[in-house]
Amino acid sequence: MFKYSLFIALFLLIIPSASGYVCGDVNNTDGEVNLLDILYLIDYIYKGGEATPVVCQADVNNDGNLNILDIIILIEYKYKDGPAPVNCCLEPGHGDFSIDPVYWSIRSYPGGGGVFIVSLVPGENHSGDVILELDADSCLGAKLDRTVLSAEYPVAEITLYTDAEADTLVYIIALTAYNNDTSVTVILDVDVMMWFHSGPSGFIDKMDDMLVWVENNYPEMGSFAGRDWYYYFTYPQIWVVEHWTNLDDDWELRFCCHATIPPDDWSMIRLRRRGDVTPCLAVRRESDGTIYEIPIWEYPIIFGY
């Protein structure tokens, strides 16, 4: 089906060492991952291509082998919004460490979502990178935002996009972190509960009012207009005070509203930059439209998250 074998073999014999390559750029021609890289890898694995100096560059799951798993990772990344391959040619670091989740358990529901935040805690003799691998039921749609932790990037997030057909069960997520000396597995659980999917449409004006207040009072945080939020109920099966989480590439926006009549229909938002462990701002809106900053700890948290 693919007629590239001879060309690939000749081309790969003259390219330089893997240092500096873009992980997954199997043909090393354009500095990005695209369809040609997927075709090259398929042809190499299944059409008998000769040994090549870019084996580690094409080994996108860093397991020491070139196989169908590497092809799947590239396809998922290119066409299904999967995580970018970043582990190529990576030599994991040394020494002891631990992985610290901000919380260990969340609720979700069919068609909902969720987010876990974990951070690297290095030991006294730790150095170099820590590799992350995720094992979760496919119905959770779990995705890691990064697969390597380091001193420069010590925080990772697991975002859930729970399938609308998911069964209502408690699911286990296993996050394994390892280097050359230490391996740690963190077990997280997701209680998928019977609930309906809805957005904060009836209260969106209140949320927008608070975001405008943030823009006016904290211009360094940028604009929140026109953002494409992925939203879900933070706490399914909770009434009276309704809670939503809104996610985009930059922010986790928590929003809650006392779903009643004046003067008790207050609302709040809490903002956390994606990649940070802790929130940076909380704001409250009273029934009469008065908006002001509140201590972050005053934003209501249920079930530990």
C-alpha positions in Angstrom: 0.0 0.0 0.0 2.8 2.4 0.8 5.7 2.7 -1.6 8.2 4.6 0.5 10.4 1.8 1.9 13.5 2.4 -0.2 13.3 6.1 0.0 12.8 6.1 3.7 15.8 3.8 4.3 18.1 6.0 2.2 16.8 9.2 3.7 17.0 8.0 7.3 20.6 6.9 6.9 21.8 10.4 6.2 19.9 12.3 8.9 21.6 13.6 12.1 21.3 12.3 15.6 18.0 12.5 17.5 19.1 15.5 19.6 16.8 18.5 18.9 14.1 16.6 17.0 10.4 17.3 17.5 9.0 14.2 19.1 6.9 12.3 16.5 8.5 14.1 13.5 9.5 10.7 12.2 10.7 11.8 8.8 12.5 14.9 10.4 11.7 17.1 7.5 9.4 19.9 8.7 9.6 20.1 12.5 6.0 19.0 13.1 3.9 15.9 13.4 1.7 15.3 10.4 0.2 12.6 8.1 3.6 11.9 6.5 5.0 10.9 9.8 2.2 8.5 10.4 2.6 7.0 7.0 6.4 6.7 7.4 6.0 4.9 10.7 3.4 2.5 9.3 5.7 1.8 6.4 8.7 1.3 8.6 6.9 -1.1 11.0 4.9 -3.1 8.5 6.9 -2.9 5.3 10.3 -4.1 6.7 12.2 -0.8 6.8 15.8 -1.0 7.9 17.2 0.1 11.2 17.3 3.9 11.4 19.0 6.5 13.6 15.6 8.1 14.5 14.2 5.0 16.2 14.0 6.9 19.5 12.4 9.9 17.8 9.6 7.7 16.5 9.2 5.8 19.8 6.6 8.3 21.0 5.7 6.3 24.1 9.4 5.8 25.0 9.1 2.1 25.7 12.1 1.1 23.6 10.1 -0.4 20.7 8.4 0.8 17.5 5.0 -0.8 17.2 1.3 -0.1 16.7 1.1 1.8 20.0 3.3 4.5 18.6 1.1 4.8 15.5 -2.0 5.0 17.6 -0.5 7.8 19.7 0.4 9.8 16.6 -3.1 9.3 15.1 -4.8 10.3 18.4 -2.7 13.4 18.6 -3.2 14.5 15.0 -6.8 13.6 14.5 -8.5 13.0 17.9 -7.2 15.8 20.1 -4.9 13.4 22.0 -1.9 14.6 24.0 1.2 15.6 22.1 4.0 13.0 22.0 6.8 14.4 24.2 8.7 11.4 25.6 11.0 10.6 22.6 14.7 10.0 23.4 14.0 10.9 27.0 16.3 9.6 29.7 14.3 9.7 32.9 16.0 11.3 35.9 17.3 9.8 39.2 16.4 9.8 42.8 13.3 9.6 45.0 10.2 11.7 44.6 6.4 11.6 45.3 3.3 12.7 43.5 0.9 14.9 45.4 -2.7 15.1 44.2 -4.7 18.2 45.3 -7.6 15.8 45.9 -8.0 12.1 45.4 -11.7 11.7 44.5 -14.3 13.6 42.4 -17.9 13.2 41.3 -18.8 13.1 37.6 -21.9 12.1 35.5 -22.6 10.9 32.0 -21.8 13.8 29.7 -20.0 15.6 32.4 -16.4 16.1 33.2 -13.8 16.6 35.9 -10.2 17.7 36.5 -7.5 16.3 38.8 -4.3 18.3 39.7 -1.1 16.6 40.7 2.4 17.9 41.5 5.9 16.5 41.7 7.5 16.6 45.1 11.2 15.9 44.7 13.3 14.1 47.3 16.7 15.4 48.5 18.6 13.3 45.9 16.2 13.8 43.0 17.3 15.2 39.6 16.0 15.1 36.0 12.6 14.3 34.6 9.7 12.1 35.8 7.6 10.3 33.2 3.8 10.0 33.6 1.6 7.2 32.3 -2.2 7.2 32.7 -4.5 4.2 32.9 -8.2 4.9 32.9 -11.5 3.5 31.5 -12.1 4.9 28.1 -15.5 6.1 29.1 -13.9 8.8 31.3 -12.1 10.4 28.3 -9.2 11.1 30.6 -6.3 13.2 29.2 -3.0 14.3 30.7 -2.0 17.8 29.8 1.7 16.8 30.1 3.5 13.5 30.3 6.8 14.7 31.8 7.3 16.5 35.1 10.4 18.4 36.0 11.7 21.2 38.2 10.5 23.6 35.5 7.1 22.0 35.0 6.1 20.3 38.3 2.3 20.3 37.8 0.1 18.1 35.6 -3.6 17.9 35.1 -5.9 15.0 34.2 -9.0 16.3 32.5 -12.1 14.1 32.2 -14.6 14.3 29.3 -17.1 11.7 30.6 -19.0 9.8 27.9 -22.7 10.4 27.8 -23.2 6.6 27.8 -20.9 5.9 30.7 -22.2 3.6 33.4 -22.9 5.0 36.8 -20.0 3.3 38.7 -17.0 4.3 40.7 -14.0 4.2 38.3 -10.4 4.0 39.2 -7.7 6.1 37.5 -4.0 4.9 38.0 -1.4 7.5 37.4 2.1 6.0 37.3 5.2 8.2 37.6 8.7 6.9 37.2 12.4 7.7 36.6 15.4 5.4 36.6 15.3 4.8 40.3 11.7 5.3 41.6 8.2 4.3 40.5 5.1 5.7 42.2 1.5 4.9 41.3 -1.3 7.2 42.5 -4.9 5.9 42.6 -7.6 8.4 42.0 -11.4 7.6 41.9 -14.3 9.1 39.9 -17.8 8.5 41.1 -19.9 8.7 38.0 -23.5 9.4 39.2 -26.9 9.6 37.6 -27.4 13.3 36.7 -28.4 15.5 33.8 -26.1 17.7 31.8 -26.8 21.4 31.7 -25.0 24.7 31.6 -25.3 27.9 33.7 -27.4 29.5 31.0 -30.0 30.9 33.5 -27.2 32.6 35.5 -24.8 33.5 32.7 -25.3 37.2 33.1 -24.2 37.1 36.7 -21.0 35.2 35.8 -20.3 37.6 32.9 -20.8 40.6 35.3 -18.1 39.2 37.6 -15.7 38.5 34.8 -16.1 42.1 33.5 -15.3 43.2 37.1 -12.2 41.0 37.0 -11.1 42.5 33.7 -11.5 46.0 35.0 -9.8 45.4 38.3 -7.1 42.9 37.3 -6.3 43.8 33.6 -3.1 41.7 33.9 -5.3 38.6 33.9 -6.4 39.4 30.3 -9.8 39.2 28.7 -12.5 36.6 29.3 -14.8 37.6 26.5 -15.5 35.0 23.8 -13.8 32.1 25.5 -14.8 28.6 24.4 -15.6 27.0 27.8 -16.0 23.3 28.4 -18.5 23.3 31.2 -20.1 20.7 33.5 -21.7 20.4 37.0 -18.9 20.4 39.6 -21.1 18.5 42.1 -23.8 16.4 40.5 -26.8 15.7 42.8 -26.4 19.0 44.7 -29.3 21.4 44.6 -30.1 24.9 46.0 -26.5 26.2 45.5 -25.6 25.1 42.0 -22.0 24.7 41.0 -20.3 24.6 37.6 -16.7 24.2 36.3 -15.7 26.0 33.1 -12.4 25.0 31.5 -10.4 26.4 28.6 -6.7 26.2 27.7 -5.9 29.0 30.2 -8.3 28.9 33.0 -10.4 26.8 35.4 -13.4 29.0 36.3 -15.6 27.7 39.1 -19.0 29.4 39.3 -21.7 28.9 41.9 -25.1 30.5 42.4 -27.7 30.4 45.2 -30.6 29.4 43.0 -33.4 31.3 44.8 -35.0 34.7 44.9 -33.7 38.1 46.0 -32.2 39.0 48.4 -30.6 35.5 48.7 -29.6 35.0 45.1 -25.9 35.6 45.5 -23.2 34.2 43.2 -19.5 33.6 43.1 -16.6 32.8 40.8 -13.1 31.4 41.5 -10.3 31.5 39.0 -7.2 29.2 38.7 -4.7 29.4 35.9 -4.3 26.0 34.2 -0.9 24.6 35.3 -1.1 26.2 38.8 -2.0 24.2 41.9 -4.0 26.9 43.7 -6.6 29.4 42.7 -5.6 33.0 42.4 -8.8 35.0 42.8 -12.4 34.7 44.1 -15.2 37.2 43.6 -18.8 37.5 45.0 -21.8 39.2 43.5 -24.7 40.2 45.7 -28.4 40.2 44.7 -28.3 44.0 44.1 -25.4 43.6 41.6 -22.6 44.7 44.0 -19.4 42.9 43.2 -16.3 42.6 45.3 -13.3 40.3 45.9 -13.4 37.7 48.7 -10.8 35.5 50.3 -10.3 32.4 48.2 -11.2 30.2 51.1 -14.7 31.7 51.2 -15.6 30.2 47.9 -17.7 27.1 48.8 -16.0 23.7 48.4 -17.8 20.4 48.8 -16.4 16.8 49.1 -12.8 18.1 49.4 -12.5 19.4 45.8 
